[in-house]
Amino acid sequence: MEQNIHRRHGSAWSVTVLGHVDGTREEALTALRERVDRFDPSVFYTVKRRRLYGDGDGFMLLVEGRFARAWHYRFKLAELLEDSAPPPPPPEPKPEPVERWQPPTPRSPKPPKPPRPPAPPREVDIPERPAWLGRDDLA
């Protein structure tokens, strides 16, 4: 996988080997597609848009995050021709279900607030306007 990562003074490229597949090219491409579908870039707090393009030997993933900043990732198949110290074979992984990326669902509007209950009735002997209000003889 090739990805552009943010550094202090700009962006830089980083290359990572995601794994090895012993099998046909089609099996390797299928395994790579599953990895791409599960890939979740941790750079973003929210992903606004995700576009996946197919190429003959791999995939290109374009992700738009906050402030419409676009990041891209390349997932390519490559045949290992020579290795001075091959990695030990990984343990046999259990097949896990592939979760495909789903766009965020729009938030539903808040339900309206229930109406307030009517105010309790006033006592009969309490006047609406006090008798002393507006009298000039009170000081």
C-alpha positions, 0 to 999 in steps of 0.5 A: 500500500502506498499512502501520503502521510502528513509531515511537519512541512508537507506530505510524504509517501509511505509504502507498506506490505499488507501481506502475502498470498500464495495462490493465483493472481485472481486469489491475490486480487480478491484478498487485496479487495477485501483488505481495501474494503476493510481499510479505515484511515485513522487520519480523519475524524469524519470521512465525508466521501470515499471513492474506490477505483479499480486498476488492472493490478490494484485499487486507488482509494480517494478519501475526503475528510474535514475541510475537503482535504483529499487523501489517496491510497494505492493498493497494488499487487506485486510479485515477490521475486527475491528476499534475503530473509523471507518472513515466517509464514503467518498463522492460518487466519480465521475467515472473518466477515468483510464489512463494506464501507457504508456512507454515513447516514444523515441524522434524523431531525429531533422529534418535536417537544411535547406541549407543556401541560396547562398551568394549574388554576389559581386560588380563588381568593388570590387576586390577579392584581394586588390591591396595594399596587398603584396606591399613592398613600403608601410610602 
